């Protein structure tokens, strides 16, 4: 097909060179980053005004200085002209790169006619510290655990560290390499270094910890300089998850007791001489204003204990003591942070502030989100402002905090009485909230007393989605806000209660949806390490990762553990990333072997196969409504699905034998599934009696199990578990079940994602639209009409006029799992579907709503460039707007009842050399196009 394309669009070489130009150069998914991969992967995108433009070859140059690069003296690597269309995942193949090497690079591409384009603008990357021997710094700490006394929460103060140093002469370059076990904020000469929060991020600190690298040349001067750091317990030593709630024997300090700092400042002088200032016992330490700092429980700050100018030179630290040096764990790796750091996304001004009884003030920030607030207050020394955070209000207007469970989520500020007022932002905690209840104001605060600071992992924006229907637009915005709130170093389930764990089931159900909103390649590069670090000794992937021991009975569950296969697969498919497959291949193989052993050679899980885990059977179709899908039936579907993904991934990394093997396993699972879970007509069934009265099974298990459910059919169709004939039958039963259910969905976490895609693929996309547009319980629209501005954990988390249910159990208002409909919005409503991995090819097949929506427009910035698909109905006219990036070919399906009326830019398709017309089938005219912007019109 691709060759055909090249032939079709081949034009004789002209003397003029092409306008093909590489832009958006990145290394390891980031712009000008610091990396520690020995062979960093390079990528670029291409621009050109020519339709159907392709890259036929490229050349990369990497040099040790901008001047050498400009002079085409590629002393690190000159790839020479490489034939091919690859523009991403290209491994550096030059000289071995030492630690700290700065690499400047550029690329040019040859177009479809064989003309070379201009060189790109230069980009760069820098190598980090590659080896523990590169580290001179020691782990230093200040054991304050004895000060952490409290009835329920044992929260010690945060230690401060400082060091003064004399730098000799003009400084050419300086880098700060810094990390902590716990969280840190680093300052140089009184100024915070970097814009990152919650550094160095959450990992299994027994196995690895990441470090950050900052360019700090401009922070320093010749002569005296001061370095300072504040360290808090964070994920390392603070409270985690629901350990306290469920009475776990350990509630905090899952990795260690004392938070530690490790930092080294490396200075290179104009003379070429180098100097390193590294943490050691000579760093002075004490504790001061930060009395408590805990992610879940909040921060307490006494401004009267501040040390003015403590991270500047000349501060008298005679009362501070020396730091304690702590031994390193030799097996703990120190690596460059591979993800996107948490940063401030935006600030929010309160919409209202209202006086409540007892002198309380309630601020409404207008949006539920994850982050903190900046407090601005003027008052007397010793006045104490206490801030409580909630997502919702009770119908009586009071803030609802029961759903935080044991997360205290309270910030406290004790004023010093500064005459012009004082401003404070906590550093080491965050909350999930829209409302802030403040006590302690002596005079009525204005709206400027509180500013919302939205925090999120800085995953680059990738998509947009808009229709002419406000309900759907609101739903989309709610999905985006929920992803923003929960892609927080790891993909958390929710940002507010005492949980905030990266539940694997939620992650796998939503990952594909997430790809459309943001570029999550780096974010998942990081989390997939966490997930594999947390793989259990029996090779099952865990329920959440990182996986501290917050509840003894938390083991694994079908539908959750498969995250270890599904997430790498989606990252591969979306970004063409085969490294992720290679890296975790042995772990994934071991997981499949575990699942195989669990099926006892039968290739299917019969009823009660997972009785031994907690909850019995696993989490199943968590939070579904109505009849329950047997967890073993679902586990069998997932087993088949993961085997098929393994086969595809094996092919992608050139393991044809293993591909054949997993294809064989997939076939056997399909057959065994049919035998076990379908009757002679292909209808799904289960042996209900085997489950007894459902006691001990997932919540509501008592309402009985049935194989004939929306969730069962939707998953089987989505996972290609059935023959074409059975797929259609399953589609019909799915349709019957939805009709019987008064056109309402009944699915939970596992059933929801495939529901609309399964309807679409079996010819029922109008029913998918009907579910999407519904405002009755249970539906997305029901949440929207009940006031949601994020996605809720339960369809009925809050009902106007009725209030809440289940607050003290689980009632999160910021839970992305039910946002997995995003996959359908982009993939079906707008019709953007990945073909060859990395959007090398793409299918555009929009599904047109017969009512309720008259236009859809989606943009998606793929790794190959910008893809756009939009449609608009007016009367019998339909317009379809499509953009395909350079170097990408698309199969496009134009919806029409009259194929002869289809025009592009008002011209007949036949006369259009950029368009290849294929067949007309099922109400779509199928075309092949290359890059460019297209406007199709048709009469219907
Ligand atoms: C979490 C979920 C998670 C579940 C396990 C809940 O408490 O919030 O999102 O997947 O437990 O079923």
Boltz pocket constraint, residues with backbone or C-beta under 6 A from the ligand:
constraints:
  - pocket:
      binder: B
      contacts: [[A, 493], [A, 494], [A, 499], [A, 503], [A, 504], [A, 505], [A, 506], [A, 619], [A, 622], [A, 810], [A, 817]]
      max_distance: 6.0
